[in-house]
């Protein structure tokens, strides 16, 4: 469910060391959500943004695309 995915996204920075690896894991989790038809919620958006904060300049470059995508999904 969405809460499980949110917890996995929260744990992503702890599992991987490099910023791009962390981001790839988050993207993979979001793709799995879509495949399983699990709709992200506001907590998902906040979780992804908080995780991106820990990804240096990569996080800054991905924040607006994430917001745009969540907005397109009516989050």
C-alpha positions in Angstrom: 0.0 0.0 0.0 1.0 3.7 -0.2 2.3 3.7 3.4 4.7 0.9 2.7 6.0 2.7 -0.3 6.4 5.9 1.7 8.4 4.0 4.3 10.7 2.5 1.6 11.2 5.9 0.0 12.2 7.3 3.4 14.7 4.5 3.8 16.3 5.0 0.4 19.0 7.4 1.5 20.2 5.0 4.2 20.5 2.1 1.7 22.6 3.8 -1.0 25.6 6.0 -0.7 25.8 8.0 -4.0 23.2 10.7 -4.7 22.4 9.2 -8.1 21.9 5.7 -6.6 19.5 7.1 -4.1 17.6 8.9 -6.8 17.5 5.8 -9.0 16.1 3.8 -6.1 13.4 6.4 -5.5 12.4 6.5 -9.2 12.3 2.7 -9.2 10.0 2.7 -6.1 7.7 5.3 -7.8 7.6 3.1 -11.0 6.7 0.1 -8.9 3.9 2.2 -7.3 2.5 3.0 -10.8 2.8 -0.7 -11.9 0.9 -1.8 -8.9 -1.7 1.0 -9.3 -0.9 2.5 -5.9 -1.8 6.1 -6.0 0.7 8.5 -4.4 -0.6 10.9 -1.8 0.6 14.1 -0.2 2.8 12.2 2.2 4.5 10.5 -0.8 5.3 13.9 -2.3 6.6 15.2 1.0 8.7 12.0 1.6 10.3 12.3 -1.9 11.1 15.9 -1.4 12.6 15.3 2.1 14.7 12.5 0.6 15.8 14.7 -2.3 17.1 17.2 0.3 19.7 14.7 1.2 20.9 14.3 -2.4 22.8 17.5 -2.9 22.6 19.3 -6.2 20.9 16.3 -7.8 18.0 16.8 -5.4 17.7 20.4 -6.3 17.5 19.6 -10.0 14.8 16.9 -9.5 12.5 18.8 -7.0 10.5 20.7 -9.6 10.0 17.8 -12.0 8.7 15.7 -9.0 6.3 18.5 -8.0 5.1 18.8 -11.6 4.6 15.0 -11.9 2.7 14.9 -8.6 0.6 17.8 -9.7 -0.3 15.9 -12.9 -1.4 13.0 -10.7 -3.7 15.4 -8.7 -1.6 15.1 -5.5 
